[in-house]
Amino acid sequence: MNQDQITAKLSQISSKGLEATFSLSEAALENAQKLAELNYAASKDALVNTQDSIQQVLTAKDPKQVTEIFTADSLQAAGNQAVAYQKKVSKVLRDSNKEFVNVVDASIDQLQDGFQDWINTVAANAPAGSDTFLSSFKTVYGSALQGFEQFRAASKEAFATAEKTADQAIEAVQGQIAQVKKSATPASRSRKAA
């Protein structure tokens, strides 16, 4: 195998890597757009709800009406909106993570296949007496493959941890909402009884 053929093989491997990078960049932009749309919608809803609450407070005739505006149910509704928003964000991030993992897996597989093909071609066309060099070269290549596999495992573990953390955050918010409602319910009953 001559130098031009070796260079062509390496160029082919590099171009596949660039394709994967472009694919990841495109996916990242799409997900950023989805997150921006979610943030816009959530901000708009929060602004409308805040304006409604302010209007109700301004038109209240006495302090009792103001306290009735901020009941546990209205606070729970705000909390539920926050949870719904977080779930939507988590879904976008999960989808993005799955897409990223799939691209990483495919890229690693392509790199491994490309390098293996390149190694086989070099070994088949190696001059006589280069067995020692080829053996050490294959050892280095094997170590590189292990590094790819470690990266694959680490990226999957990192994404699983991120998803678990997002789920725990949602559960924590829901638990806090339930606690607020639970603690506010007896107080509102005692006010009505008095």
N, CA, C and O of each residue as an XYZ file, in Angstrom:
776
protein
N       0.853     -1.167      0.000
C       0.000      0.000      0.000
C       0.898      1.229      0.000
O       1.822      1.330      0.807
N       0.626      2.153     -0.899
C       1.462      3.339     -0.971
C       0.895      4.453     -0.077
O      -0.198      4.345      0.479
N       1.677      5.511      0.032
C       1.318      6.629      0.915
C      -0.016      7.260      0.519
O      -0.788      7.658      1.391
N      -0.297      7.356     -0.766
C      -1.557      7.955     -1.219
C      -2.764      7.131     -0.767
O      -3.794      7.690     -0.388
N      -2.638      5.824     -0.808
C      -3.738      4.963     -0.378
C      -3.965      5.076      1.130
O      -5.104      5.114      1.595
N      -2.875      5.130      1.881
C      -2.991      5.293      3.341
C      -3.646      6.630      3.659
O      -4.536      6.703      4.506
N      -3.212      7.676      2.989
C      -3.790      9.007      3.197
C      -5.268      9.020      2.820
O      -6.075      9.640      3.512
N      -5.629      8.351      1.745
C      -7.029      8.297      1.316
C      -7.883      7.586      2.358
O      -8.999      8.028      2.632
N      -7.394      6.506      2.944
C      -8.128      5.774      3.988
C      -8.338      6.666      5.210
O      -9.439      6.744      5.754
N      -7.263      7.336      5.632
C      -7.378      8.228      6.792
C      -8.315      9.393      6.509
O      -9.058      9.821      7.392
N      -8.284      9.906      5.291
C      -9.180     10.991      4.901
C     -10.635     10.528      4.948
O     -11.519     11.272      5.373
N     -10.871      9.303      4.509
C     -12.225      8.741      4.541
C     -12.707      8.613      5.988
O     -13.859      8.929      6.287
N     -11.843      8.158      6.874
C     -12.200      8.042      8.288
C     -12.502      9.419      8.871
O     -13.466      9.579      9.620
N     -11.690     10.403      8.533
C     -11.890     11.774      9.035
C     -13.186     12.372      8.527
O     -13.885     13.059      9.272
N     -13.518     12.121      7.270
C     -14.753     12.694      6.719
C     -15.984     12.104      7.409
O     -16.980     12.803      7.595
N     -15.926     10.831      7.787
C     -17.043     10.238      8.532
C     -17.169     10.884      9.907
O     -18.278     11.083     10.405
N     -16.044     11.208     10.514
C     -16.063     11.911     11.795
C     -16.670     13.297     11.666
O     -17.425     13.737     12.533
N     -16.333     13.987     10.573
C     -16.916     15.311     10.337
C     -18.427     15.229     10.122
O     -19.174     16.082     10.601
N     -18.870     14.204      9.405
C     -20.307     14.008      9.195
C     -21.017     13.826     10.534
O     -22.093     14.384     10.749
N     -20.427     13.059     11.418
C     -21.017     12.848     12.749
C     -21.046     14.153     13.529
O     -22.020     14.438     14.225
N     -19.994     14.945     13.420
C     -19.950     16.236     14.105
C     -21.038     17.166     13.588
O     -21.711     17.832     14.373
N     -21.214     17.214     12.269
C     -22.276     18.048     11.700
C     -23.646     17.563     12.152
O     -24.529     18.371     12.440
N     -23.825     16.264     12.214
C     -25.092     15.691     12.662
C     -25.378     16.097     14.106
O     -26.500     16.480     14.440
N     -24.356     16.012     14.958
C     -24.527     16.419     16.352
C     -24.810     17.917     16.470
O     -25.632     18.334     17.287
N     -24.143     18.709     15.670
C     -24.363     20.159     15.699
C     -25.785     20.501     15.284
O     -26.428     21.357     15.891
N     -26.264     19.841     14.265
C     -27.634     20.068     13.794
C     -28.639     19.674     14.874
O     -29.603     20.398     15.122
N     -28.418     18.543     15.507
C     -29.311     18.095     16.580
C     -29.272     19.068     17.756
O     -30.309     19.362     18.351
N     -28.089     19.566     18.091
C     -27.962     20.525     19.193
C     -28.729     21.810     18.889
O     -29.383     22.367     19.771
N     -28.649     22.281     17.647
C     -29.390     23.490     17.268
C     -30.897     23.266     17.332
O     -31.637     24.131     17.802
N     -31.349     22.112     16.862
C     -32.778     21.802     16.927
C     -33.263     21.756     18.375
O     -34.332     22.276     18.694
N     -32.480     21.136     19.242
C     -32.864     21.049     20.642
C     -32.796     22.409     21.333
O     -33.618     22.703     22.201
N     -31.845     23.222     20.966
C     -31.775     24.579     21.514
C     -33.008     25.377     21.097
O     -33.545     26.154     21.887
N     -33.450     25.185     19.870
C     -34.660     25.858     19.399
C     -35.882     25.376     20.183
O     -36.728     26.183     20.569
N     -35.977     24.079     20.418
C     -37.098     23.539     21.201
C     -37.102     24.122     22.610
O     -38.151     24.508     23.126
N     -35.917     24.184     23.234
C     -35.822     24.746     24.577
C     -36.173     26.227     24.590
O     -36.819     26.703     25.523
N     -35.758     26.952     23.573
C     -36.098     28.373     23.486
C     -37.607     28.562     23.362
O     -38.179     29.454     23.988
N     -38.250     27.719     22.554
C     -39.704     27.799     22.414
C     -40.405     27.472     23.732
O     -41.381     28.127     24.098
N     -39.906     26.458     24.444
C     -40.474     26.124     25.756
C     -40.306     27.274     26.739
O     -41.237     27.618     27.467
N     -39.112     27.868     26.757
C     -38.861     28.987     27.663
C     -39.742     30.182     27.328
O     -40.245     30.861     28.224
N     -39.925     30.433     26.056
C     -40.782     31.544     25.639
C     -42.218     31.308     26.107
O     -42.846     32.198     26.680
N     -42.731     30.105     25.858
C     -44.109     29.793     26.252
C     -44.277     29.857     27.771
O     -45.277     30.382     28.260
N     -43.309     29.328     28.516
C     -43.383     29.349     29.976
C     -43.309     30.782     30.505
O     -44.037     31.145     31.429
N     -42.436     31.589     29.921
C     -42.323     32.993     30.347
C     -43.609     33.757     30.062
O     -44.067     34.554     30.881
N     -44.171     33.507     28.915
C     -45.419     34.169     28.536
C     -46.544     33.775     29.498
O     -47.296     34.635     29.958
N     -46.660     32.480     29.802
C     -47.678     32.012     30.744
C     -47.471     32.617     32.133
O     -48.426     33.052     32.775
N     -46.218     32.643     32.591
C     -45.921     33.208     33.906
C     -46.281     34.693     33.952
O     -46.815     35.171     34.953
N     -45.996     35.409     32.891
C     -46.322     36.832     32.837
C     -47.828     37.050     32.882
O     -48.313     37.922     33.603
N     -48.562     36.263     32.117
C     -50.023     36.379     32.112
C     -50.583     36.065     33.492
O     -51.452     36.782     33.987
N     -50.092     35.003     34.112
C     -50.575     34.629     35.446
C     -50.233     35.690     36.484
O     -51.045     35.983     37.361
N     -49.051     36.261     36.392
C     -48.653     37.317     37.318
C     -49.525     38.554     37.135
O     -49.955     39.168     38.112
N     -49.782     38.915     35.885
C     -50.650     40.062     35.625
C     -52.059     39.828     36.175
O     -52.662     40.732     36.754
N     -52.571     38.627     35.993
C     -53.900     38.307     36.527
C     -53.915     38.410     38.048
O     -54.846     38.973     38.624
N     -52.889     37.870     38.700
C     -52.818     37.927     40.166
C     -52.697     39.362     40.657
O     -53.353     39.743     41.626
N     -51.871     40.153     40.000
C     -51.716     41.559     40.393
C     -53.040     42.301     40.219
O     -53.430     43.101     41.070
N     -53.717     42.032     39.122
C     -55.012     42.677     38.887
C     -56.011     42.299     39.972
O     -56.762     43.150     40.448
N     -56.025     41.030     40.365
C     -56.933     40.590     41.424
C     -56.585     41.256     42.753
O     -57.481     41.666     43.490
N     -55.305     41.369     43.063
C     -54.878     42.015     44.312
C     -55.265     43.488     44.291
O     -55.738     44.022     45.294
N     -55.066     44.144     43.156
C     -55.388     45.570     43.067
C     -56.882     45.845     43.172
O     -57.282     46.907     43.648
N     -57.699     44.914     42.742
C     -59.149     45.113     42.797
C     -59.780     44.539     44.066
O     -60.990     44.654     44.264
N     -58.963     43.921     44.925
C     -59.499     43.374     46.179
C     -59.962     44.517     47.075
O     -59.340     45.578     47.130
N     -61.079     44.273     47.782
C     -61.661     45.320     48.623
C     -61.149     45.269     50.063
O     -61.211     46.273     50.771
N     -60.650     44.127     50.500
C     -60.115     44.017     51.858
C     -59.001     42.970     51.898
O     -58.829     42.213     50.942
N     -58.248     42.924     52.990
C     -57.129     41.973     53.090
C     -57.569     40.504     53.001
O     -56.800     39.659     52.543
N     -58.762     40.203     53.423
C     -59.240     38.823     53.375
C     -59.309     38.340     51.919
O     -58.959     37.200     51.615
N     -59.763     39.220     51.037
C     -59.821     38.840     49.617
C     -58.417     38.586     49.060
O     -58.219     37.692     48.238
N     -57.456     39.375     49.515
C     -56.080     39.190     49.056
C     -55.558     37.829     49.502
O     -54.932     37.119     48.716
N     -55.808     37.462     50.754
C     -55.335     36.154     51.223
C     -56.061     35.018     50.517
O     -55.486     33.946     50.328
N     -57.311     35.232     50.123
C     -58.049     34.189     49.400
C     -57.508     33.996     47.981
O     -57.633     32.917     47.402
N     -56.916     35.038     47.436
C     -56.313     34.933     46.094
C     -55.152     33.946     46.122
O     -54.955     33.175     45.183
N     -54.391     33.980     47.204
C     -53.213     33.125     47.316
C     -53.509     31.878     48.145
O     -52.840     31.611     49.144
N     -54.488     31.142     47.733
C     -54.843     29.896     48.413
C     -53.880     28.788     48.012
O     -53.067     28.938     47.100
N     -53.997     27.684     48.715
C     -53.158     26.528     48.400
C     -53.430     26.037     46.988
O     -52.518     25.574     46.302
N     -54.681     26.135     46.549
C     -55.013     25.679     45.203
C     -54.325     26.525     44.137
O     -53.835     26.000     43.137
N     -54.292     27.847     44.361
C     -53.629     28.695     43.365
C     -52.118     28.476     43.379
O     -51.465     28.513     42.336
N     -51.573     28.249     44.571
C     -50.146     27.943     44.656
C     -49.844     26.586     44.020
O     -48.815     26.411     43.368
N     -50.755     25.629     44.218
C     -50.560     24.317     43.603
C     -50.631     24.428     42.085
O     -49.878     23.757     41.378
N     -51.529     25.271     41.579
C     -51.624     25.448     40.127
C     -50.307     25.999     39.573
O     -49.839     25.563     38.521
N     -49.720     26.951     40.283
C     -48.427     27.500     39.849
C     -47.349     26.420     39.918
O     -46.513     26.306     39.021
N     -47.377     25.644     40.972
C     -46.411     24.547     41.091
C     -46.591     23.509     40.003
O     -45.617     22.991     39.458
N     -47.840     23.208     39.690
C     -48.116     22.235     38.628
C     -47.602     22.735     37.284
O     -47.100     21.955     36.475
N     -47.730     24.043     37.049
C     -47.191     24.617     35.813
C     -45.671     24.467     35.771
O     -45.092     24.159     34.730
N     -45.042     24.691     36.917
C     -43.581     24.546     36.979
C     -43.176     23.097     36.715
O     -42.202     22.839     36.007
N     -43.920     22.159     37.281
C     -43.620     20.739     37.074
C     -43.833     20.363     35.604
O     -43.020     19.654     35.011
N     -44.929     20.844     35.029
C     -45.208     20.542     33.615
C     -44.088     21.092     32.725
O     -43.646     20.427     31.788
N     -43.638     22.302     33.027
C     -42.532     22.904     32.281
C     -41.272     22.053     32.418
O     -40.594     21.770     31.430
N     -40.962     21.645     33.661
C     -39.761     20.842     33.891
C     -39.842     19.512     33.158
O     -38.833     19.026     32.647
N     -41.024     18.921     33.102
C     -41.192     17.651     32.387
C     -40.944     17.838     30.894
O     -40.330     16.984     30.254
N     -41.418     18.946     30.341
C     -41.194     19.213     28.921
C     -39.710     19.420     28.629
O     -39.184     18.924     27.633
N     -39.050     20.158     29.512
C     -37.607     20.376     29.349
C     -36.871     19.041     29.464
O     -35.964     18.756     28.683
N     -37.266     18.232     30.438
C     -36.629     16.926     30.617
C     -36.816     16.042     29.388
O     -35.905     15.311     29.000
N     -37.991     16.108     28.779
C     -38.244     15.300     27.582
C     -37.330     15.738     26.443
O     -36.752     14.901     25.750
N     -37.199     17.046     26.249
C     -36.307     17.540     25.193
C     -34.875     17.083     25.469
O     -34.170     16.647     24.558
N     -34.452     17.184     26.727
C     -33.090     16.779     27.077
C     -32.895     15.276     26.919
O     -31.845     14.827     26.458
N     -33.913     14.494     27.306
C     -33.821     13.034     27.127
C     -33.699     12.680     25.645
O     -32.852     11.877     25.252
N     -34.561     13.292     24.833
C     -34.509     13.032     23.395
C     -33.148     13.423     22.830
O     -32.573     12.715     22.004
N     -32.651     14.557     23.291
C     -31.338     15.026     22.844
C     -30.247     14.053     23.276
O     -29.350     13.729     22.498
N     -30.329     13.594     24.516
C     -29.337     12.646     25.019
C     -29.362     11.346     24.231
O     -28.312     10.809     23.879
N     -30.557     10.840     23.955
C     -30.674      9.598     23.185
C     -30.076      9.779     21.792
O     -29.371      8.909     21.283
N     -30.371     10.916     21.197
C     -29.836     11.203     19.866
C     -28.306     11.280     19.915
O     -27.616     10.745     19.047
N     -27.798     11.949     20.939
C     -26.351     12.081     21.086
C     -25.707     10.713     21.277
O     -24.697     10.407     20.644
N     -26.292      9.886     22.153
C     -25.742      8.553     22.402
C     -25.758      7.727     21.117
O     -24.798      7.014     20.822
N     -26.849      7.822     20.354
C     -26.922      7.074     19.094
C     -25.846      7.525     18.110
O     -25.218      6.698     17.448
N     -25.634      8.839     18.015
C     -24.607      9.355     17.103
C     -23.220      8.945     17.592
O     -22.365      8.565     16.792
N     -22.996      9.021     18.902
C     -21.700      8.610     19.456
C     -21.453      7.129     19.179
O     -20.364      6.740     18.756
N     -22.484      6.301     19.424
C     -22.342      4.864     19.156
C     -22.010      4.608     17.686
O     -21.093      3.853     17.365
N     -22.771      5.249     16.802
C     -22.538      5.049     15.369
C     -21.156      5.543     14.964
O     -20.471      4.913     14.158
N     -20.753      6.674     15.530
C     -19.431      7.224     15.200
C     -18.310      6.315     15.683
O     -17.336      6.078     14.969
N     -18.457      5.814     16.887
C     -17.434      4.902     17.419
C     -17.368      3.648     16.564
O     -16.283      3.170     16.233
N     -18.526      3.118     16.208
C     -18.545      1.926     15.349
C     -17.876      2.200     14.001
O     -17.101      1.381     13.508
N     -18.183      3.362     13.408
C     -17.574      3.711     12.123
C     -16.063      3.873     12.256
O     -15.301      3.399     11.413
N     -15.637      4.549     13.328
C     -14.199      4.729     13.542
C     -13.498      3.385     13.730
O     -12.439      3.127     13.157
N     -14.118      2.545     14.542
C     -13.516      1.231     14.772
C     -13.429      0.438     13.469
O     -12.397     -0.160     13.165
N     -14.511      0.440     12.710
C     -14.511     -0.286     11.436
C     -13.484      0.302     10.469
O     -12.749     -0.427      9.805
N     -13.448      1.634     10.403
C     -12.506      2.299      9.505
C     -11.061      2.019      9.885
O     -10.231      1.716      9.027
N     -10.764      2.124     11.185
C      -9.402      1.841     11.625
C      -9.040      0.371     11.433
O      -7.914      0.048     11.053
N      -9.991     -0.512     11.697
C      -9.723     -1.938     11.507
C      -9.425     -2.241     10.042
O      -8.512     -3.003      9.723
N     -10.208     -1.633      9.160
C      -9.977     -1.807      7.723
C      -8.606     -1.261      7.338
O      -7.875     -1.878      6.563
N      -8.269     -0.109      7.885
C      -6.984      0.509      7.592
C      -5.841     -0.364      8.105
O      -4.854     -0.570      7.399
N      -5.970     -0.878      9.332
C      -4.948     -1.749      9.920
C      -4.776     -3.011      9.068
O      -3.655     -3.431      8.779
N      -5.898     -3.602      8.673
C      -5.834     -4.824      7.851
C      -5.150     -4.552      6.514
O      -4.362     -5.368      6.034
N      -5.456     -3.405      5.921
C      -4.839     -3.053      4.635
C      -3.345     -2.834      4.804
O      -2.549     -3.299      3.989
N      -2.965     -2.124      5.862
C      -1.542     -1.879      6.116
C      -0.830     -3.205      6.375
O       0.258     -3.440      5.851
N      -1.447     -4.077      7.189
C      -0.823     -5.362      7.526
C      -0.674     -6.240      6.286
O       0.337     -6.925      6.128
N      -1.675     -6.224      5.408
C      -1.627     -7.055      4.206
C      -0.548     -6.585      3.235
O       0.007     -7.381      2.477
N      -0.257     -5.294      3.264
C       0.715     -4.740      2.318
C       2.045     -4.381      2.978
O       2.869     -3.693      2.377
N       2.257     -4.841      4.206
C       3.495     -4.515      4.923
C       4.666     -5.279      4.312
O       4.516     -6.416      3.865
N       5.805     -4.652      4.299
C       6.991     -5.331      3.759
C       7.424     -6.469      4.695
O       7.092     -6.490      5.880
N       8.150     -7.378      4.137
C       8.659     -8.518      4.910
C       9.557     -8.007      6.033
O      10.323     -7.060      5.854
N       9.446     -8.659      7.202
C      10.275     -8.282      8.340
C       9.674     -7.211      9.220
O      10.314     -6.777     10.177
N       8.472     -6.776      8.930
C       7.846     -5.719      9.747
C       6.847     -6.288     10.752
O       5.998     -5.560     11.265
N       6.945     -7.568     11.027
C       6.010     -8.217     11.945
C       6.035     -7.590     13.343
O       4.982     -7.388     13.947
N       7.210     -7.286     13.852
C       7.332     -6.701     15.182
C       6.658     -5.333     15.231
O       5.940     -5.018     16.180
N       6.893     -4.534     14.210
C       6.266     -3.217     14.139
C       4.743     -3.356     14.073
O       4.022     -2.647     14.775
N       4.254     -4.276     13.225
C       2.807     -4.474     13.091
C       2.186     -4.968     14.390
O       1.079     -4.562     14.745
N       2.874     -5.820     15.081
C       2.366     -6.337     16.355
C       2.222     -5.205     17.368
O       1.197     -5.101     18.043
N       3.245     -4.357     17.476
C       3.153     -3.230     18.419
C       2.089     -2.228     17.970
O       1.407     -1.620     18.795
N       1.958     -2.068     16.670
C       0.948     -1.162     16.125
C      -0.464     -1.675     16.466
O      -1.341     -0.895     16.839
N      -0.667     -2.974     16.336
C      -1.969     -3.565     16.665
C      -2.254     -3.473     18.157
O      -3.410     -3.330     18.555
N      -1.222     -3.552     18.986
C      -1.397     -3.396     20.439
C      -1.859     -1.979     20.762
O      -2.779     -1.781     21.554
N      -1.218     -1.008     20.146
C      -1.620      0.391     20.344
C      -3.055      0.582     19.863
O      -3.852      1.250     20.521
N      -3.375      0.006     18.737
C      -4.724      0.091     18.186
C      -5.730     -0.533     19.150
O      -6.805      0.028     19.364
N      -5.404     -1.673     19.730
C      -6.298     -2.320     20.703
C      -6.543     -1.433     21.906
O      -7.661     -1.372     22.418
N      -5.513     -0.750     22.358
C      -5.667      0.188     23.485
C      -6.574      1.348     23.106
O      -7.388      1.798     23.912
N      -6.433      1.826     21.890
C      -7.295      2.919     21.414
C      -8.755      2.461     21.370
O      -9.657      3.213     21.740
N      -8.980      1.243     20.923
C     -10.351      0.715     20.889
C     -10.940      0.628     22.284
O     -12.123      0.911     22.473
N     -10.139      0.243     23.259
C     -10.612      0.199     24.639
C     -10.985      1.600     25.121
O     -11.959      1.775     25.854
N     -10.217      2.575     24.710
C     -10.542      3.966     25.056
C     -11.880      4.389     24.475
O     -12.663      5.066     25.141
N     -12.149      3.988     23.224
C     -13.447      4.291     22.607
C     -14.580      3.644     23.401
O     -15.614      4.267     23.643
N     -14.379      2.401     23.799
C     -15.412      1.687     24.551
C     -15.627      2.317     25.922
O     -16.757      2.387     26.404
N     -14.551      2.773     26.549
C     -14.678      3.452     27.837
C     -15.427      4.769     27.673
O     -16.250      5.128     28.515
N     -15.145      5.486     26.596
C     -15.864      6.729     26.328
C     -17.347      6.451     26.108
O     -18.196      7.186     26.610
N     -17.661      5.405     25.368
C     -19.051      5.035     25.108
C     -19.769      4.747     26.435
O     -20.867      5.248     26.673
N     -19.150      3.950     27.278
C     -19.757      3.589     28.565
C     -19.910      4.824     29.459
O     -20.939      4.995     30.112
N     -18.885      5.682     29.488
C     -18.941      6.883     30.323
C     -20.029      7.842     29.849
O     -20.718      8.447     30.670
N     -20.190      7.987     28.537
C     -21.216      8.905     28.032
C     -22.612      8.379     28.349
O     -23.501      9.156     28.698
N     -22.812      7.072     28.233
C     -24.123      6.506     28.578
C     -24.412      6.685     30.063
O     -25.537      7.007     30.447
N     -23.403      6.478     30.892
C     -23.584      6.627     32.336
C     -23.876      8.092     32.697
O     -24.721      8.364     33.550
N     -23.188      9.014     32.061
C     -23.422     10.437     32.336
C     -24.842     10.844     31.964
O     -25.484     11.592     32.701
N     -25.339     10.357     30.826
C     -26.689     10.707     30.422
C     -27.725     10.062     31.331
O     -28.753     10.672     31.628
N     -27.467      8.839     31.775
C     -28.390      8.183     32.703
C     -28.444      8.947     34.027
O     -29.516      9.097     34.612
N     -27.310      9.422     34.492
C     -27.252     10.203     35.725
C     -27.991     11.527     35.559
O     -28.700     11.957     36.469
N     -27.834     12.168     34.423
C     -28.537     13.438     34.172
C     -30.046     13.225     34.165
O     -30.786     14.036     34.722
N     -30.506     12.154     33.548
C     -31.941     11.867     33.527
C     -32.456     11.575     34.933
O     -33.537     12.031     35.307
N     -31.696     10.829     35.701
C     -32.097     10.499     37.074
C     -32.185     11.775     37.917
O     -33.117     11.940     38.705
N     -31.221     12.667     37.749
C     -31.227     13.927     38.488
C     -32.442     14.776     38.114
O     -33.057     15.390     38.986
N     -32.791     14.816     36.841
C     -33.963     15.574     36.399
C     -35.229     14.976     36.997
O     -36.107     15.714     37.444
N     -35.334     13.660     37.013
C     -36.500     12.999     37.613
C     -36.594     13.308     39.104
O     -37.684     13.562     39.618
N     -35.467     13.287     39.796
C     -35.451     13.599     41.223
C     -35.865     15.044     41.486
O     -36.544     15.322     42.474
N     -35.466     15.959     40.616
C     -35.855     17.366     40.767
C     -37.365     17.524     40.617
O     -38.000     18.254     41.377
N     -37.929     16.836     39.635
C     -39.382     16.907     39.437
C     -40.105     16.333     40.655
O     -41.083     16.912     41.128
N     -39.631     15.207     41.156
C     -40.255     14.596     42.333
C     -40.144     15.504     43.545
O     -41.080     15.582     44.340
N     -39.025     16.187     43.704
C     -38.838     17.098     44.830
C     -39.826     18.259     44.758
O     -40.421     18.635     45.768
N     -39.997     18.820     43.576
C     -40.953     19.929     43.412
C     -42.369     19.448     43.705
O     -43.131     20.134     44.386
N     -42.720     18.279     43.197
C     -44.059     17.744     43.454
C     -44.261     17.485     44.938
O     -45.344     17.735     45.465
N     -43.238     16.990     45.615
C     -43.326     16.761     47.064
C     -43.503     18.058     47.825
O     -44.269     18.113     48.786
N     -42.805     19.104     47.410
C     -42.943     20.398     48.072
C     -44.333     20.979     47.858
O     -44.909     21.577     48.767
N     -44.868     20.802     46.661
C     -46.220     21.286     46.382
C     -47.225     20.556     47.268
O     -48.130     21.170     47.834
N     -47.059     19.254     47.382
C     -47.969     18.465     48.228
C     -47.868     18.911     49.687
O     -48.884     18.996     50.376
N     -46.653     19.196     50.164
C     -46.473     19.653     51.538
C     -47.142     21.004     51.770
O     -47.784     21.216     52.799
N     -46.989     21.913     50.815
C     -47.605     23.242     50.943
C     -49.116     23.100     50.994
O     -49.773     23.728     51.824
N     -49.665     22.288     50.120
C     -51.110     22.105     50.099
C     -51.582     21.452     51.394
O     -52.596     21.849     51.967
N     -50.842     20.453     51.845
C     -51.218     19.737     53.071
C     -51.188     20.677     54.276
O     -52.099     20.650     55.104
N     -50.157     21.500     54.378
C     -50.048     22.411     55.525
C     -51.011     23.578     55.410
O     -51.418     24.130     56.433
N     -51.390     23.974     54.205
C     -52.304     25.101     54.030
C     -53.759     24.681     54.211
O     -54.584     25.513     54.589
N     -54.094     23.447     53.960
C     -55.484     23.004     54.037
C     -56.059     23.153     55.442
O     -57.158     23.695     55.557
N     -55.399     22.713     56.530
C     -55.976     22.905     57.859
C     -56.130     24.378     58.226
O     -57.091     24.749     58.900
N     -55.197     25.215     57.791
C     -55.272     26.640     58.101
C     -56.483     27.275     57.440
O     -57.163     28.096     58.055
N     -56.761     26.905     56.198
C     -57.912     27.502     55.523
C     -59.215     26.995     56.133
O     -60.205     27.725     56.168
N     -59.225     25.759     56.610
C     -60.435     25.226     57.269
C     -60.666     25.934     58.588
O     -61.808     26.251     58.920
N     -59.589     26.198     59.366
C     -59.757     26.869     60.652
C     -60.205     28.313     60.470
O     -60.916     28.846     61.322
N     -59.799     28.961     59.371
C     -60.251     30.332     59.110
C     -61.740     30.337     58.784
O     -62.477     31.229     59.205
N     -62.177     29.323     58.023
C     -63.596     29.259     57.659
C     -64.442     28.961     58.876
O     -65.561     29.463     58.983
N     -63.929     28.143     59.814
C     -64.686     27.796     60.997
C     -64.815     28.983     61.934
O     -65.804     29.080     62.661
N     -63.852     29.884     61.939
C     -63.871     31.038     62.828
C     -64.750     32.100     62.311
O     -64.885     33.150     62.938
